[in-house]
């Protein structure tokens, strides 16, 4: 392969990875006109437009996507062979994009910025919107280097590290009729519930947990984000089951009363995700270590504070009673369905 061809492939890979000519130029330490000129040579040499304008950005053509899928691994191996990856935080000039919700931006960005200012002043961190069901797609399309998300469909090309099991609690206004010393299961079920549902589905982990013991609740209102939850709860008789860390400001300030859930609700694990093509990227490894440490430290502090202000709600004996009764009811229903009902038959003579 000619040196010129290899250079074009490297620039093409940078444009695909960064999704913009300007960011590709920064990544390669080149000027934007130089990258644009290289792109013109690629189009002439490979006989395809490669990228088309899409608003303020660019989108790769089908030819470009197919080509990139074939050259990524060989380019990575070649680069590692002739130029072993090095990363020195103090002198590195890189941009990392992390797909994360507002909760994790609030949790991670402040401490991470302090680290960058003291250890790696040339590092940029950009937040990318993170639809929880599309985290793997964001990484595969190189729209971000990391994602903090639930991981529903593990794939061999996505790497992950578990960082958090959100703790569900019940929150309500401090002067709510149910804001007593303990929240009983029956009171919880009979209350009017606020549900946070990003997808619009009006059932969640709480409903599954109640179903397991033969109970249901009324979801009286739903919203598609946690931003509106505090104001709705403070001005109504609604109660809400939510991860405590999402509403910790309101909980710790006393704006919302917090209780254990009267029924055990299985947490949905949160992971740090990245693509396998960057498994050996020392810069990304450096960033991952800091993100994981920040989250773990923040979660430990949060759990200690929640333990001090969380009122009782869970009663093992009550849950056991309802679960046993539900199992008996199910057995009776099955027995009834198995009974043979006699059918009279008349025989024609």
N, C-alpha and C positions, 0 to 999 in steps of 0.2 A: 504494500500500500504506500502511495506517495505521501510525503509529509503534509502536503497541502490538503489532501483528502482527510487525513487524520485530524488536522486542525479544524477543518469544517465540521467534522463529526463532533468534536469536543464543543465547539460553539453551538451547534445544533442541540446537543444534549443539555447545555446550560439554558438555552431558550426554552426548551421543553420543561425542564425542571422548575425554572423560575416563572414561566408563564408570561414573561414580559421582556422586551429587548433591554430596557433600562436596567432591570435587576440582573439580567444575564451579564451585562457589561460590568456591573459592580462585582459580580461573582468571579468574573474572569480577569478583573483588573484591566479592562479595556475601555476605550471610549465608546459612546453609543454609536457614533458614525462608523467606527471600525466594525462593530457587530452588524450594523445595517448593511454595510458593504459585503461582509461575509455572507449574510443572508441572500443577497442578490446573486452571489456566485453559486450558492447552494441551489437556488431556483433554476439557474441556467444549467448547472451540471446534472441535476437530478430530474429536471423536466416536470416540476410540480410547484404550485404556489406555496406549499408548506404551511403558511399561516395566513389567516384572513382577519380583517378587522372585525371586532365585536364590541361596539360601544367604544369605551376608552381602552379596552384591552385587545388581545388577539386570541384566536382559537386555532389549534392545529387541524390540518386536513386529515382525511382518512389515511392518505399515503404517509403523512408525518407520524401519525399515531402508530401505524403498523411498523414503520421503520424504527421508531424509538424502542418499541417492544423487543426488537431483535438486537439492537446494538447496546442496550443498557449494561447487561451483564458483561459482555466482552470488553467494553470500554472501562468498566470498573476494575476488572481484573488486570487489564493492561496498565491502567494508571497506578494501581497498587504495586505492580511488578517493577515499573521503571521509576516511580516516584512515590515511595512509601508515605502514606498519609501522616502528616504531622499537624498538631494543633497546640499552639501556645496561646492561652487566653489573653495574656498581656498585649500581644501584638496582632492577634487575629482580627480580621475585618470580615465579618459574615453577618448574614441576615437569616434568622430562623423564624418560621411561621408555625404557630401553635393553634390548632382548632380547639376552642374551649368555650364553655358557657360563661355567663357573667359571674356565676358563683366562683368558678375556678380562676377567672381573671382577677377577681377581688382577692382571692386567697394567695395566688402565686406571684402576680406581677410586682407588687411592692417589694417583698423580700428579694425577688430575682433582680430587680433594678438595683438594689443596694449592692448585690454581689457583682453585677456588671460594672457599676461605677468604681468599685474598688479593685476588681480583678481583670475585667475584660472590657475596657471602654470602647472598643471598636465593634462590639456585638450589638446588633439590632434585634428586637423581639417584636413581631407583629401578630396581633390576634386575628384569627380567621373564624367566621361564623361556623358553628358546629351542630348541624342537624344530627341528632344522636344515631339515627338509623343509617347515616351516610358516611360515618367516620372512615371506614375502610376505603370507600370510593375516593374520598378527599386525599388519602395517602397514596392510593394507587395512581391517581391523576396528578400527583406531585403538586397539589394545591397547598400542602402543608407538610412539614417535616415530622411533626408530632401531633397527636390528638389525645385529649383527655375525655374519656367517654365510657358509656356502657358498651360492652363488646358482645353483641348478640350472635354473630355468625363468624366464628373463628375461621380464618383462612391461612394456608401455608405461607402466603406472601406477607402476612401481617404479623409482626412481633408485638408482644404485650407484656406489661408488668403490672400486677395488681397493686393498687395504691390506697383503696378506700372501700369500706362497706358502710354506706350511709345508714345512720340510725334514725328510724322513724319514730316520731313523737306526735302527740295530739296538742294542738295549740288553739287558743281562744282568747277573747278579751278578758282581762283580769276580773271584771265584775259580772262575768257570764254566770247564769244560774247554775251551771255545772262546775264552776271554778271553786270547788271545795277541796277538802284535804285529799280525797281519793275519787277517781273517776270510775264508776261501776260499768261493767260490760253492758248491762241492759240500758243504762242511760246513754251510753256511747252509741248504741245501735239506734235508739229512738231519736237521737239528735238530728238536726239538719246539717248536712255535710257540704263543705266546699272541696272540690277536687281540682287539682292541677293536672291537666292533660294536654301534652304538646300535640298529640295526634288527633284529639277530639273524641277519643273513646271515653265513655263515661264509667268505665270499670277500671280498677287498678289492683295492686297487690293487696290492699285492704279488703277489697271485695272477695278475692280468692281466699284469704285467711278466714273471713267470716263464713264463706260457703263451706269450708272444711268442717265447721262446727254447726252447720245447718241454720245460719243466720244471714240476714241481709240488712243493708242500711239504705237510707234515702240520700242520694246525691242531689241536693237541691239547687246547686249552682256549680258551674265549672269555669275555669279560666285556662289560658294556654301558656301562662308563665307565672313565676313566683312574685313578680314585681307588685302585682295588685293584691296579693294575699293579705298583707298587714292591714291596709286601710279597710278592706272588706270585713275582716274579722273584728277590727276595733269598732266598727259601726253597725254590727249586726249580731244575731244570735247563732251565726254559723260557727262550726268548728272545722278544723282541717287536720288531716294526717299528712305530715311532710317530713323530709329529712331535716333534722335539727340544724345541721350546719348551714342550710340555705337561709334560715330565719334567725341565725344566732344573734344578730344585732338587736332585734326586737325581743328575743327571749332574755338575753342578758341585761337589757335595759329595763326589763319589767313591763314593757309595752304589751307583751303577750304572756299569758299563763301557759305553762308547759306541763304535760303529763306523759307518763308511760302509756303506750298503747295497751288497751285491755286485752288484746289478743296478739299473739306473736305474728309479726309480719316479716317475711324473709326479705333481707336487703338485696338490692341489685348492685353487684360489685362494679366499681369504677376502675378502669385500667388506663395506663399510659400506653399509647399505641404508636408504632412506627413501621415503615416498610422495610422488608428484608434487604433491599438494595442499599440501605444506609446502616446496616447492622454494624459495620466496622468503621463508620465515620467517627473519628475521635472527637470532633467538635460536637456532634450530636450526643455522643456518650457523655461528654462533660455536661451538656445541658440537661440530659435525662437525670443524671445523678443529683443535680441541684433541685430539679422539679420534684423528684421523689422525696428527697430529704425535707423540702419545704412543706409538702403536703403531709407527710408523716408527723412532722413536728406540730403543724397546725391542728391536725386531727387529735393528737394526744392532749394538747391544751384545751381543745374544745370539749372532748369527752370528760375531762376533769371538771370543767365548769358546769356542764349540763348535769352531771351527777349531783351537784350541790343545789340546783334549783328545780329539778324535775320532780313533780309530785307523783304519787303512786296511782297506778291504773291497772296493772297486770295482777291478776289473782289466779294462780295455777289451779286451785280447786274449782273455781267457777268455770274456767275454760274446760277443765276435765269433765265437769258435769254436763255442759252443753255438748261436748264432743261425744260422750257416751250416749246421751239421749239421741243425738243425730244418728249414731251408728245403729241404735235399736230401731229407730224409725225406718232407716234404710232396709234393715233386715225384714221388718214387717211388710214393707212395700214389696220386697222381692218375693216373700212367701205368698202374698196376695196374688201377685202376678203369675205364680206357678200353679195356683189352684186350677184344677180342671173343672170347668162348668159343664154339667150334663146337657146334652142336646137331645131333645125328643125328636124321634123320626117316625113318620107315618109311612106304612108300607101299602102301596097300592095293590089291590086285589084284582 
